[in-house]
Amino acid sequence: MWGRAVLRISLVLGLALTLMMAMRVYHVKEIKSHHGLPPDALSISILELPPRSCRIEIQASQPILLQLNYTPGLDPDSLRKNYSVFSVLTNSGIFYLRIPRRGLYLLILINMGTGYADVEIYMSLYGVESDLLSAVIVLVSLGPAAYILECLINRVRRLQGS
């Protein structure tokens, strides 16, 4: 009996997560920002990003070092443990990358030029959120596995009883 209950629950939850994931796939998250940076100045923005594909477009009047760093938290110890996901020195361009995990990211802009920099950044996040897809696969697989396990246990009990 428990196998059928687990099967039903996992299929309902899996279907619900699949619908939620489908709605999020068609929603493109957009982030636009404008920064004015004197020479050797930096700007840091804190972003909460899901694991999706990302397109970054930048236009700047001076060379800019653009970095996207993952950080496990905002406390001082966590900020020291951040690591770079993407880094480029550019005046302008369009760049594509994959956000590896859900969490906090630091968008760091550093003016590497000798003059004042006007910087326009446009980010768009699109595609499937890989952690939701993994959850759907696990949930949908769990139900049939539990049902098959229950059937095997019942069969072994019947064989031992006869």
Secondary structure by P-SEA (a helix, b strand, c coil): caaaaaaaaaaaaaaaaaaaaaaaaabbbbbbbbbbbcccbbbbbbbbccccbbbbbbbbccccbbbbbbbccccaaaaaaccccccccccbbbbbbbbccbbbbbbbbbbccccccbbbbbbbbbccaaaaaaaaaaaaaaaaaaaaaaaaaaaaaaaaac
